[in-house]
Amino acid sequence: MKNQHEPTYSFLFLVIGLILINTVICRLAILLTPTGQSGVAYFYFPVAIMLLFTFWFGAYGAIAAYVGDFFGAGLMSGVPLDVSLYWAFANFWMVLIPLVAFRVFDVNVGIENSRDLFHLILFGVIINNVVSAAWGTYTLAAGNVILSSQMMGTFSVWLIGNIVATILIVPLALRHFTPKVRKSKLFVHNYWI
């Protein structure tokens, strides 16, 4: 039985908390993880956390992924404001694609069978990270943060780092923690409730 509830102020506090967490982990990832010439982290672990938040908390997690990346990996890392505004959509698409796919294909977030795992790999590891890396790389080049000659290298580092972080963290975390999170009144079954 679904734990249906209407959005309340608790969801406002949830999204603010998720934004703060995402901002801090994005900033830490930039500070602590080795980066290539383009400044893209080789192992960007916040993508896994953002995915988990979005799977568990729906569109609230997606909003927090955008805003947390905008501040933590964008503005606080010296990326110009205008570039940060559209560059942060890379993480928004990265979490929104699997969220929509999971809802459309009625995938169990607890990854209880091979069908669920297949959808996670396809939409939550491959497609979303290709789109995210392409968007992010293109916007960095369009904003003159990287040279056009650095685009392929940036795309590769971004894609591989995100895929590795996602595949190492997300499936296990979904499998083991979803039953506990699902019991919470903050767990979102659709996009908002």
ABEGO torsion letter per residue (X at the ends): XBBBBBBBAAAAAAAAAAAAAAAAAAAAAAAABBBBAAGBBABBAAAAAAAAAAAAAEAAAAAAAAAAAAAAABAAAGBBAAAAAAAAAAAAAAAAAAAAAAAAAGBBAAGABAAAAAAAAAAAAAAAAAAAAAAAAAAAAAAGABBAAAAAAAAAAAAAAAAAAAAAAAAAAAAAAAAAAAABAABBABAAX
